């Protein structure tokens, strides 16, 4: 493919990513309404978000492997189609846990979209041209991020939350057609590669067991109850077995030798921090604004604009700088400082905090994520041999999503406990993890719940500040190398 053809193909591929982002983020604004109407618990609320994140996490390394074996173009089209089908199924659901199951399927397809865009870009573009596309992708993603929460609020207020699951269908059809028309890849030559199913299975089961301990058995049965301790022991045993299998596997799903390289390890650890930063901001801001401050879904969606706008600006500027100079360390350090500063600002929120201050905090977070998040994948793929680019990029994406999964799970528990404490202090029985419909409650109970969500959200942002400092430490330790032009 010529450079012009490759750029057109990348535009079509990025539209596929747009479908995934739009569908996912539209739903986040509607989450409090979904949970209230379906009578979902806080655990179900967290699982609606984390089910897709969990399956994204589990399947990313597998997608990284199979993208080297099969037709990437067909895999991409199939991933987008599957994403839409699962979204439509979720929109027709009448059970919170059925939505959780659909979101798990959505995550599998979303992981394919994310990884295939990365591996296809390595095949058709040189490193510095890929750096430009970090900015372009961020621009298109920011359109989704900017529009999705507001659109989700409008749809929820006027057409109901179910319409949020169907909004990506027209874009998906166009995206599949454009990929068919524009993308030209050589047919892959079959390689005698053995996919590490044992490692993938053990890793999947171990992560799932930990998630169940954090969101279900721990809060419901007590953290030190026999069933909780048994589940924790099982999860640790599964993860230890996964580590052993990965160390001995001929072609592991997560190569230990690769992860122990200092430069790759710094990118992977920073990826964990960016996962916490992104999902912590996106998920808990909506609950703070709607359940703590009484804003409508539409108003809460509008508060996502500063973060998305800052992401666009910094991503475009920094991607151009990296493409021109080939140097990346200084911008990444600056981005890490912005993320930590933004979370420090958000840790100070209260029931009367100015929306301008909140906008400034989320804008700092967005600006930092625009610099760091996607460029980590670009950097790690240039640090390894070309035939390991898919695996290295998938490893960073894997740990980034893993950080987000555990952030939402753990912080959801923290927030729920804080709300229950506020309700008990007001003389009411605890909510036991239920996400309330505030409009139906007595004023005194409603005020107690709102105070709980305000103080709980501040505590969540304060706790998330620590993982964001991990990003800064890793960027300071990351060695600098100049990217190639060809």
N, C-alpha and C positions, 0 to 999 in steps of 0.2 A: 504494500500500500504506500502511496505517496503521503507526504506530510499533510497535505490538504485532506486527502481521503481519511487518514487516521484521525484528524481533528474532528471531521464530521461524524465518524464512527463513535468517537468519545462523547460527542454531544448526545447521540442517541443512547449510549450506555448510561450517561448521567441522568437522562430522563427516567430510566428504570430505577435508579437510586432515588429520584424525586418521588416516584410512586410509593416506594417503601417508606420514605420519611414522611410524606404527606399523610398517608393512611395511619401511621403510628402516632404522629403528633396531633392530628385532629382528634383522635380518641382521648388523649390525655386530658384535654379541657373538659370533656364530657364525663370523666371518671367519677367525680362526686355524685352526679345525677344518676349514672348507671348503678353505682353502689346503693344509692338511696332507694331507687325504684325496685331493684331486684332483692333488696334486703341483704346485701352482701356484708360480710364481716370485714374487719381491717385486714385479716389474713387473705381473704378472697380479693380484696382491693389490691393488696400488694402482689398477689399472684397474677392478676390480670395484666399488671405491668411486667412482672418479672418472668412470667412463663415464656414470653417471646425472647426476653433477654437471656434466659437460661438455655433455650434451644439454640439461639444464635451462638452462645458461648460454646456449647457442646459440639455443634456441627461445623464451626469455622475451620478447625484443623482438618476435618474430613474433606470439606470443600476445597481446601488448599491442596490436598493430595489428588482428588479426582479431577481437578481442573487441569492437571498435567497429563491425564490419561484420555479424556474424552473431549468431544467437540464443545469448546467453550461457548460458541454462539448458541447452540441448541440448549445448553445448560442454562444460559442467561435467560433465554426466552421462556423456558420451562419454569424457572424460578419466579419470574414476574407473573406468569399465569397462575401458578400455585398460590402466590401471595394474594392475588385478587380473589380467588375462589375461597380461601380460608377467611378472608375479610368479610365476604358476603355471607358466609355461614355464621360468623359471629354476629353480624347485623340482624340475623333472623332468630337468634337465640333468646330463650326465656329463662335461662339459668346462668348465674354468674360463673359457675364452674364449667359450663359448656363453653362460655366465652374464653375461659382460661385454656381449655383444650384447643380451641381455634387459634388462640394467640400463640400456643406452642407450635402449631403448624406454620403460622405466619413467620415465626422466628427461624425455622428451618429454611424457608424460602428467602428471607431477608439476608441470612448469612451467605447464601449462594450469590445473591446480588452484590453484596459488599466485597466478597473475596474475588469474584469473577471480574469485576471492574478493575481491581488491583492487578490481577494476573494478566488480563488482556492488555492493560496499559503498558505493562513491562514488555510485552511482545511487540507492540506496534509503535511505541514512542521512546526516544532517548531520555536519559535522566532529567536534563534541564527542561525539556518540553513537558515531562511529567510534572515537574515543579509548577509550571504554569497552570496545569490542569487541577492542581490542588486548589488554586484560587478560583478557577472556573466552577469546579464542583462545589466549593463552599458557597459561591454566589447562588447557584441553583438550589443548593440545600437551604440557603438562608431564605430564599423565596418561600420554600416549604415551611421553614421554621417560623418565618415572619407571618405568613398567611394562615398556617394551619391552626394555631390556637384561636385566632380571631374567627376564622371560618368555622372551627369546631364549636365555638360559643354561639355563633349565629345559627348554625344548624341545630344545635341542642335547644336553643330558646324557641326556634320557629318551626322546625320540622321533627324534633325529637332526636335523641341520641343515636338511634339506629341508623339514621342517614349518614352519620360520620363514617360508618364502615363501608359505604358504597361510593364515596366521593372519588376514590382513586381509579375506578374502573375505566372511564374514558381515556385518561392519560396512559393507563397500562396498555390499552389496545394500540394507541399511537406509538408507544415506545416499542412494543413487539414488532410492529410493522417497520419502523425505522431501523431497528437492529437487523432485520432481515434484508433490508434494501442496502444498507451502508457498510456493514461490517464484512470484511473479507479476510478470512484466516485460512492458513494451510491446514489440511486435515491432519490431526495428530497421528504420529507414528506410535503404534502400540508398544508399550514398554512393559517389561516383566517387573512390575512394581506391586508389592504386596501391601495392601492397605492394613494398617494396624487396628483391626477391629477389636482385639482384646483390650488394648490400651484405651480406645475410644469408649468401649462399653464400661470399663472400670471407672474411667474419669467421669462419664456421664452419671453413673449410679452414685458415685461419691459426692459429686456436687449436688445432685438432687436430694440425697440424704441430709446433707448439711442444710439445704434450703428448708426441708421439712422440719428439721430441728429448730431453725430460727423462727419460722413463721407459723408453725402449727403446734408441735408438741411442747416446745418451750413455753410460749405464752399461755397455752391452754392447760397443760399438766404441771407446769413448774419446771424451772431450768434444771433442778437437781432431782426431779422425780425419777424413779427407776426407768420408765419408758423413755424419758428424754435422754438420760445417760446412756441407755442401751443404743438408741438411735445415733447419738454422737459417736459412740465407740464403733458402730458399724461404718459410719461415714469415714472416720479416720482410718479404719482398716482398709476400706475400699480405695481411698486416696493413696495410702502407703503401697498397696498392691499395684495401683496404676503407675506410681513412680518406679517401682521395681521392674514392671513389664516394659515401661518406656526406656529404661536404662539398658535393657537387654535386647530390645527389638532391633531387627536389621534396619527397618525403615520406620522409625517411631512416628506417631502422630504429632508429638511434641519433642523434637530432638534435644536431648539433654546437653550434648556437647555444644550445640548451637546456642542454647539459652545461657550457657555459662560463659560465653565470650563477653568481655566487659562491655563493649559497645552495644551489642545486642541486648544484654541484660539491662543496661541503662534505659534503652527504649522500651523494653517490656515493663519494667517497674514504673516508668513514667506513664505508660499506657494504663496501668491500674489506677493511678491518680486521676488521669483525664476521664476515665469511666465514672469514678466517683463524682468528679466535678460536673460532668454533663448531666448525668441522671439525677443527682442530688438536686440540682437547680431546677430541672424540667419537671420532676414529679412533685416535689414538696412545695414549690412556689404556688401551684394551682390550689393545693389544700389550704395553704396559709391565706391566700387572697379570698377564696370562696367560703371556707369554713371558719376562718379566723377573723376576717375583716368584712364578710358579708357582701362581697362583690359578686356580680352575676358572672356566668361563664364567659359572656362577651367581653366584659370589662377585664376579667382575669386574662383572657387571651390577648388583649391589647398590651398587657404588661410584658409580653414576650418580645415585643418589637425592639426595645433597646438592645437586648441581648443579641437578637438575630442581626440587627443592623451593624452592631460592633463587630460581629463575626465576619460579616461580608467585607467590611472596610479593611480590617487587619489581615484577613486571609488573602485578599487580592494584592495588597501592598507588599506583604511579606513574600508571597509566592513569586511576584515579579522580581523582588530583590534576590531571592535565592536562585531564580532562573538566570539572572544576569551575572551574579557574582559567583555562584556555586557554593556559597558559604551559608551555614545554617545555625551555628551554635549560639551566636549573640541574640538573634530573634527568638530562639526557643527559650533562652533564659529570661528575656523580657516578657514573653508570654506566660511563663510560670509565675513570675512576680505579679502579673495582672490577675491571674486566677486566684492566688492566695489573698491578694488585697481585696478582691471582690467578695470572697467568702467572709473575710473579716468584717466587711461592711454589713453583710447580710446577717451576721451573728448578733448585730445590735438591734434588730427589728423588734418592734413592740406593737401594741394595739393602736397607737397614734402615730406611728412612723410615717413620715411624708412619703408619698408615692414617688417623689423626685429622688429621694435617697434610695428607695428600692430600685428605681430605674438605673441609678448610677451604679449600684452594686451588681446588678445582673449584666449591665453593659460591660463592666470590667471583666466579669467571668466570661462573657461572650467574646470579648476582644482577645483574651488569653487563649481560649479554646480555638479560636480561628487561626491563631499562630501555631499552636502546638499539635493539636489532635491529628490532623491528616498528614502533617509534615513528619510526624514520627514514623508513619508507614513508609513514606518516601525515603527517609534517611536509612531505615533498617534494610530496605530492599537494595540500596546501593552499597551496603556494607558486606553483602554476601554474594556468592556466585549466582549467576542468573538462574540456574536450575533449582536454586533454593529460595528464589525471590517470593514465590507463592507461599511457601511454608513460613518464611520469616515474617511476611506481612500478616499472614493468618495468626501467627503467634502473638504479635502486638495487638491485633484486633481481638483475639481471644481473651487476653488478660485485661484489655480495656473494658470489654463487656462484662467479664467476671467481676471487675471492680464495681461496675454499675449494679450488677445483680445483688451483690452482698450489701452495697450501700442502701438500695431500696429496701431490702429485707430487714437489715439490722435497724436502720433509721425508722422504718415503719413501726417496728416494735417500740422503739424509744418514744416516738410520737404518740402511739396508742397509750402507753403507760402514763405519759404526761397529761393527756386528756382525761384519763380515768382518775388521776390524782386531783385534778381541778374539779371534776364532778363530785368526787367524794367530799372534798372540802366544802362544797356548797350544800351538802346534805342530801345528795341524790345518789341512787345506786349507780355503780360504774357501768359504762357502755359495753364492757366485755369485748372490746374490739370492733363493735359495730360502727359503721360510718353513718352518721345521722342525717336526716332530712330536717334542716333547721327550721324551715317554714312551718312545720307541724308541731313544734315544741313550745312549751311554756317559756315566757320571757326569761325567768330566772335560770332555768336549765340551759336555755340557748346561750345566755351570757357566760355561764360557767364553761360550756363547751368551746365557745369562741376564745375565751381566755386560755383554755388548755391548748388549743391549736396554735395560738400566738406564741406562748412560752415554749411549747414543744418544737415549733418550727425554728425558733431562735437557737434552741439547744441542738437541733439537727445541723444547722449551718455551722455552729461552733465546732461540733464533732467532725464535720467534713473538712474543716480547715486543716486538720493534721495531715490527711492524705494528699492535700494539694501541696503541702510543703515537700512531700516526697518528689513531686514533679520537679521542683526547683533544685533539690539536691542532685537528682539524676541529670538534669541539664547542665549543671555546673561540672559534673564528672564526665560528661559525654565528650569524647575526643572529636576534634574538628577535622574533616576531610573535604576537599574540594570536589564537587560533583562534576562528572564528565559532561562534555557538551554533546557527545554522540553516543 
